[in-house]
Amino acid sequence: MQQAHRVSQQCAFFLASLGKPGVIVEHGDTESMFTEPQDPRTFDYVNGRFG
């Protein structure tokens, strides 16, 4: 996660369920996604709460 934050300008967070393809939860400016994500699942992931 730290490397993605450091080297990218745009990023996306995908979430998949068992047996189902992933869906885009959130995408956009990397800095915004790491500091002020719009979706609580993105917040949890970038802060190490799951994944």
C-alpha positions, 0 to 999 in steps of 0.5 A, a space after each residue: 500500500 505504501 508503494 502504491 501511494 508513493 508511485 501512483 497518481 491515480 488508483 482504484 480499489 476493487 472488492 471481490 466476493 467468493 465466486 464473484 468478480 471484483 467491482 470497483 468500489 472507488 477510483 480517482 486521485 491517489 492522494 485523495 483516496 489515501 487521505 479522504 476516501 469516499 467509501 468506508 471500505 476504502 478507508 478500512 483497506 488503506 488503513 489496514 483494517 482488512 485485506 
